Amino acid sequence: MVATKPSASLEDTRMIKGLFWCLAVLFAQLGLLRYVDRRVAAMPRLADIPRTDEKEGGPPAGGLDA
């Protein structure tokens, strides 16, 4: 029995499917990155959060009374 080489059209189909899968994964990653970027952009910045001085307000939360 002689092994036959797959036809050119089958190889082309596999290559095109592979390219479509690569593009699908790429766009999925870009979509996820955009989602995460918007979530991070909506978070308050550390400079915008008012700082509380621990000396003025008493013991810090969770501190033990000794």
C-alpha positions in Angstrom: 0.0 0.0 0.0 1.4 3.4 -1.0 1.0 6.3 1.3 -0.6 9.2 -0.6 0.1 12.8 0.1 -2.9 14.9 1.1 -4.3 17.0 -1.7 -3.3 20.7 -2.0 -6.8 21.9 -1.3 -6.8 20.0 2.1 -3.6 21.6 3.1 -4.9 25.0 2.1 -8.0 24.4 4.1 -6.0 23.5 7.2 -3.8 26.6 6.8 -6.8 28.9 6.4 -8.5 27.3 9.4 -5.3 27.8 11.4 -5.2 31.5 10.4 -8.8 32.0 11.4 -8.2 30.4 14.7 -5.2 32.6 15.3 -7.3 35.7 14.4 -10.1 34.5 16.7 -7.7 34.1 19.6 -6.1 37.4 18.9 -9.4 39.3 18.9 -10.5 37.4 22.1 -7.3 38.6 23.8 -7.8 42.1 22.6 -11.3 42.1 23.8 -10.3 40.8 27.2 -7.5 43.4 27.4 -9.9 46.2 26.5 -12.3 45.0 29.2 -9.6 44.9 31.9 -8.3 48.3 30.8 -11.7 49.9 31.2 -12.1 48.3 34.6 -8.7 49.6 35.8 -9.4 53.0 34.3 -12.6 53.2 36.3 -10.8 52.5 39.6 -9.9 55.5 41.8 -6.3 56.4 41.6 -4.2 56.2 44.8 -3.5 59.9 44.6 -7.3 60.6 44.7 -8.0 58.5 47.8 -7.8 60.7 50.9 -5.1 59.6 53.3 -5.9 59.1 56.9 -3.2 59.6 59.5 -3.1 56.8 62.0 -1.9 59.0 64.8 -4.9 61.3 64.7 -7.6 58.7 64.4 -6.5 56.4 67.2 -5.4 52.8 66.7 -5.5 51.4 63.3 -8.2 49.0 62.4 -7.5 45.5 63.7 -5.0 46.7 66.3 -4.7 44.9 69.6 -5.2 46.6 72.9 -2.3 45.6 75.1 
